Amino acid sequence: MMAHTNTRGNYRSILKHVKGSWRFYILALLTSMMANVFTFLRPQVIRFTVDTVIGEEPDKLSGFMLNLYQAVGGREGLRSNLFFCAAAVVIVAVLEQLCSLVSRLTTSEASEGFVLRLRNALFSHIQKLPYQWHMENQTGDIIQRCTSDVETMRGFVTNQLLEVCRVVFLLIFAVSMMFPMNAMMTWVAIAFIPIIALYSGYFHKKISARFREADEAEGVLSAAVQENLTGVRVVRAFGREKYEIERFDEKNNLFSELWVKLGYIMGAYWGVGDLFTGMQILTVLALGTVQTVRGAITLGEFLVFLSYNQTLSWPIRRLGRIISDMSKSGVSAERLAYILNSEEEKDKPDTVEAPMNRDISFQNVTYRFEGEKAVLDGVTFTIPAGSTFAILGGTGSGKSTLMHLLDRLYDLSEGCGKISVGGVDIQDMKRSWVRQNIGMVLQEPFLFSRTIEENIASVLPVQTSTEERLEQVKRAASIACVDDAIESFQDGYGTIVGERGVTLSGGQKQRVAIARMLLQKAPIMIFDDSLSAVDAETDSSIRKALHENLGDSTVILISHRITTLMQADTIVVLEDGKIAEMGSHDQLLANNGIYKSIYDIQMNQEDREAAGL
């Protein structure tokens, strides 16, 4: 499912969204470096106090610091007023914390801006991806990528990327301050850095693979939860709670096992890193003690050197942890880049907005999903503009696929036929134009977790006034024969529809979806088995109301119910992706074929009365 692209390309796809926050990141980095400078300056004040003010070492000051030193009375003046030295330490510490505060604030500002743009880019791009892409990727996994992986990338940009710059700066600055004090001890202190870098590189490869497995397992787990919550009514209806719990436990256990294995590797990794760091500190401490006893360095210099080495050991320890964290961010970058680099739906050059209130023609249409046999095989027919056209067929006969092709949710491959409206190939039309002019109601319509009014009015222009909107909504609901049901609710049209429409019955959801489509006022209207959940009498009432109010729209009916289709001008019977029969109701009855057989099975007394027979 996920194409593995090169790491540099993955990061490039993500980091371009840092644009707009660079000034905050630069300020955060500069203030962080200033904080580090003050961190290094504080031990120098202590060294100066121990060696020069309290001790007898000559001062090595120059310029502004020498003038300030002389202004307070030199060595004797400071010995009499040691609080000046204490105040200097406090001032340096305050400046250090102020710089750290500014760094944290600007880092927060930068990271929020980055995440805001990344999330917007992901959501916007997902909206433009082909329908087929959504069919191939699980919703839960997509959500996990857009949440957990985005947060991982926030950590990479906010912490790890800036941390690398800080570590490099600290290493250079610390070494430049330590060498003048004692070159031999400095060489010993930095001798451990190549060792840590080498073993970090070794662990990086192992950790990256483990992180990928764990991250993908988390996506599978999220998909299982999302699927279970979405289908909670089915789970309850069929008593599948135990099965779902066992299924979740299996995926959750796998996810936990992967993280435990990863934890073992990380524990060994960090443990070895801390061991090297401890050895480095102990070695410098032992060597420094010997050097101090021998008089090679002063006590103040030794204290400063230990302080600098402690500061140096922190980036050495952090370097290893940064590399391990970057392993995880590399996996997240790859998973996010998969979404961002997936090709959007694109129109061909010079697409047009041709009139859609014209004849619809399917010419030798053949379509197959990848790796499967043809769903449609050489289908040819014409739907006259303004007519009612019906499609009847068993499950898997290709009924819905025909309409998905007409709505350009799928596109025909070259040499697999042609679908045109008014003689213009729909693949030469803008997708947005085609979908704007085709209204579609599915057998299982989707309703948003909003009010009934908002669901029906979602296709109206934003500038429509409240009064006009409610009037149009009520009229559409009346045509769809759902107004009485809505008015019976306590809040009427203000009733909140539960997630995926669980507040409403199946028939009510279908009729609300029909009302929503009617407000679209499209010249082509498709009813894909959208009356399957209503009784025969309500079906008849809705069809009668639609017939009286649809005007010149071309109506395409897809259904398993004969009574829904029998009044159509033309009826096509599909079998195994091919046209088995085509004609009017009377013609198909006279043929004594598949249609007649279905008619004889379905038409009981109730259906005959509803159809007026």
SULTACOR-V405083 format. One record per pair of residues at least 4 apart in sequence whose C-alpha atoms are under 6 Angstrom apart, sorted by the first residue. I is the first residue (numbers start at 1). J is the second residue. D is the distance in Angstrom with one decimal. If there is no record, write none. Layout:
BEGIN
<<I & J & D> <I & J & D>>
END
This chain:
BEGIN
<<10 & 333 & 5.6> <10 & 334 & 5.4> <10 & 337 & 5.3> <11 & 15 & 5.8> <11 & 333 & 6.0> <17 & 114 & 5.9> <17 & 117 & 6.0> <17 & 118 & 5.9> <18 & 114 & 5.1> <21 & 110 & 5.0> <22 & 26 & 6.0> <24 & 28 & 6.0> <24 & 106 & 5.2> <24 & 110 & 5.3> <28 & 32 & 6.0> <28 & 103 & 4.1> <28 & 106 & 5.4> <28 & 107 & 5.6> <31 & 99 & 5.1> <31 & 103 & 5.4> <32 & 100 & 5.9> <32 & 103 & 5.6> <35 & 96 & 4.5> <35 & 99 & 5.2> <35 & 100 & 5.8> <38 & 92 & 6.0> <38 & 96 & 5.3> <42 & 89 & 5.9> <43 & 304 & 5.3> <47 & 51 & 5.9> <47 & 300 & 4.4> <48 & 52 & 5.3> <49 & 53 & 4.8> <50 & 54 & 5.2> <50 & 55 & 5.9> <50 & 300 & 5.6> <51 & 55 & 4.5> <51 & 57 & 5.4> <51 & 300 & 5.4> <52 & 56 & 5.5> <52 & 57 & 4.8> <52 & 59 & 5.9> <53 & 75 & 5.4> <61 & 66 & 5.0> <62 & 66 & 4.7> <69 & 74 & 5.3> <70 & 74 & 4.7> <72 & 77 & 5.8> <73 & 77 & 4.1> <78 & 82 & 5.4> <83 & 87 & 5.9> <103 & 107 & 5.9> <111 & 158 & 5.8> <112 & 116 & 6.0> <115 & 119 & 6.0> <117 & 121 & 6.0> <120 & 124 & 5.9> <121 & 125 & 5.9> <128 & 344 & 5.4> <128 & 345 & 6.0> <129 & 344 & 4.5> <129 & 345 & 5.6> <130 & 345 & 5.4> <131 & 409 & 5.7> <140 & 222 & 4.9> <140 & 223 & 3.5> <140 & 226 & 5.6> <141 & 219 & 4.2> <141 & 223 & 5.4> <144 & 148 & 5.5> <144 & 219 & 5.7> <145 & 149 & 4.9> <146 & 150 & 5.6> <149 & 332 & 5.0> <152 & 329 & 5.8> <153 & 329 & 5.8> <154 & 158 & 5.7> <155 & 159 & 5.3> <156 & 160 & 4.7> <156 & 161 & 5.8> <157 & 161 & 5.2> <159 & 163 & 5.6> <160 & 322 & 5.9> <163 & 167 & 5.9> <167 & 315 & 5.2> <169 & 173 & 5.9> <170 & 174 & 5.7> <175 & 179 & 5.9> <179 & 183 & 4.6> <179 & 186 & 5.8> <187 & 191 & 6.0> <196 & 200 & 5.9> <200 & 204 & 6.0> <200 & 320 & 5.6> <203 & 207 & 6.0> <208 & 327 & 4.8> <211 & 215 & 5.9> <211 & 328 & 5.6> <212 & 331 & 5.6> <214 & 258 & 5.6> <217 & 255 & 5.5> <223 & 227 & 6.0> <228 & 232 & 5.8> <233 & 237 & 5.9> <235 & 239 & 5.9> <235 & 240 & 4.9> <248 & 252 & 5.9> <249 & 253 & 5.8> <259 & 263 & 5.9> <263 & 267 & 5.8> <266 & 270 & 6.0> <267 & 271 & 5.8> <274 & 278 & 6.0> <279 & 283 & 6.0> <284 & 288 & 5.8> <291 & 296 & 5.1> <292 & 296 & 5.8> <292 & 297 & 5.2> <301 & 305 & 5.9> <305 & 309 & 6.0> <308 & 312 & 6.0> <309 & 313 & 5.9> <314 & 318 & 6.0> <315 & 319 & 5.7> <318 & 322 & 5.8> <326 & 330 & 5.9> <329 & 333 & 5.9> <333 & 337 & 5.9> <337 & 341 & 5.6> <351 & 428 & 5.0> <351 & 429 & 4.8> <351 & 430 & 5.5> <352 & 429 & 4.7> <353 & 429 & 5.8> <357 & 523 & 5.4> <358 & 385 & 4.8> <358 & 421 & 5.8> <358 & 422 & 4.7> <359 & 383 & 5.6> <359 & 384 & 4.5> <359 & 385 & 4.5> <359 & 421 & 5.6> <359 & 422 & 5.2> <360 & 382 & 5.6> <360 & 383 & 4.9> <360 & 420 & 5.9> <360 & 421 & 4.5> <361 & 382 & 4.4> <361 & 419 & 5.6> <361 & 420 & 5.2> <362 & 380 & 5.0> <362 & 381 & 5.3> <362 & 419 & 4.7> <363 & 380 & 4.6> <363 & 417 & 5.6> <363 & 418 & 5.2> <364 & 378 & 4.2> <364 & 379 & 4.9> <364 & 380 & 4.9> <364 & 417 & 4.8> <365 & 378 & 4.9> <365 & 379 & 4.9> <365 & 416 & 5.7> <365 & 417 & 4.3> <366 & 376 & 4.9> <366 & 377 & 4.5> <366 & 378 & 5.2> <366 & 416 & 5.0> <367 & 374 & 5.6> <367 & 375 & 5.8> <367 & 376 & 5.1> <368 & 373 & 6.0> <368 & 374 & 4.2> <368 & 375 & 5.2> <375 & 398 & 5.6> <375 & 577 & 5.2> <376 & 398 & 5.9> <376 & 577 & 4.1> <377 & 577 & 5.4> <377 & 578 & 5.6> <379 & 578 & 6.0> <385 & 554 & 5.6> <386 & 552 & 4.8> <386 & 553 & 5.0> <386 & 554 & 4.2> <387 & 554 & 5.2> <388 & 555 & 4.6> <388 & 556 & 5.9> <388 & 568 & 5.0> <388 & 569 & 5.4> <389 & 556 & 4.8> <389 & 568 & 5.6> <389 & 569 & 6.0> <389 & 570 & 5.1> <390 & 556 & 5.6> <390 & 557 & 4.5> <390 & 558 & 5.8> <390 & 565 & 5.7> <390 & 568 & 6.0> <390 & 571 & 4.6> <391 & 558 & 4.9> <391 & 571 & 5.7> <391 & 572 & 4.8> <391 & 573 & 6.0> <392 & 559 & 5.9> <392 & 573 & 4.8> <393 & 397 & 5.8> <393 & 573 & 5.6> <393 & 574 & 4.8> <397 & 574 & 5.9> <397 & 575 & 5.3> <397 & 576 & 4.8> <397 & 577 & 4.9> <398 & 577 & 5.3> <404 & 408 & 6.0> <404 & 409 & 5.1> <404 & 410 & 5.9> <405 & 409 & 6.0> <405 & 410 & 5.0> <407 & 435 & 5.8> <419 & 425 & 5.8> <420 & 424 & 5.0> <420 & 425 & 4.1> <420 & 426 & 5.3> <432 & 436 & 5.9> <437 & 522 & 4.7> <437 & 523 & 5.9> <438 & 522 & 5.5> <438 & 524 & 4.8> <438 & 525 & 5.8> <439 & 517 & 5.6> <439 & 522 & 5.6> <439 & 525 & 4.6> <440 & 525 & 5.9> <440 & 526 & 4.6> <441 & 527 & 5.1> <441 & 528 & 5.9> <441 & 530 & 5.9> <442 & 528 & 4.8> <442 & 530 & 5.4> <443 & 528 & 5.7> <443 & 529 & 4.9> <443 & 530 & 4.4> <446 & 500 & 6.0> <447 & 500 & 5.4> <447 & 501 & 5.3> <449 & 497 & 5.2> <449 & 498 & 5.3> <449 & 499 & 5.0> <450 & 496 & 5.3> <450 & 497 & 5.5> <451 & 494 & 5.1> <451 & 495 & 5.1> <451 & 496 & 4.1> <451 & 497 & 5.6> <452 & 493 & 5.2> <452 & 495 & 5.9> <453 & 457 & 5.9> <453 & 493 & 5.1> <454 & 458 & 5.7> <456 & 516 & 4.1> <459 & 520 & 5.9> <465 & 469 & 5.9> <476 & 515 & 4.8> <477 & 482 & 5.3> <477 & 483 & 5.0> <477 & 515 & 5.1> <478 & 483 & 5.1> <479 & 545 & 5.4> <480 & 511 & 5.5> <480 & 515 & 5.5> <480 & 542 & 5.7> <482 & 511 & 5.9> <486 & 492 & 5.3> <487 & 492 & 4.6> <491 & 495 & 4.9> <497 & 501 & 5.2> <497 & 503 & 5.4> <498 & 502 & 5.0> <498 & 503 & 5.0> <504 & 508 & 5.7> <504 & 509 & 5.9> <506 & 533 & 5.7> <507 & 533 & 4.6> <507 & 534 & 4.9> <510 & 530 & 5.9> <523 & 553 & 4.5> <524 & 553 & 5.6> <524 & 554 & 4.8> <525 & 555 & 4.9> <526 & 556 & 4.7> <527 & 557 & 4.9> <527 & 558 & 6.0> <528 & 558 & 4.7> <529 & 558 & 5.1> <529 & 559 & 4.4> <537 & 610 & 5.6> <543 & 547 & 6.0> <546 & 550 & 5.6> <562 & 566 & 5.8> <566 & 585 & 5.4> <569 & 584 & 5.9> <570 & 583 & 5.2> <570 & 584 & 4.8> <571 & 582 & 5.6> <571 & 583 & 5.4> <571 & 584 & 5.7> <572 & 581 & 5.9> <572 & 582 & 4.4> <573 & 579 & 5.9> <573 & 580 & 5.5> <573 & 581 & 5.0> <574 & 578 & 5.5> <574 & 579 & 4.7> <574 & 580 & 5.5> <575 & 580 & 5.9> <583 & 587 & 5.7> <583 & 588 & 5.9> <589 & 596 & 5.0> <592 & 596 & 5.2> <599 & 603 & 5.7> <603 & 607 & 5.4> <608 & 613 & 5.0> <609 & 613 & 5.8>>
END
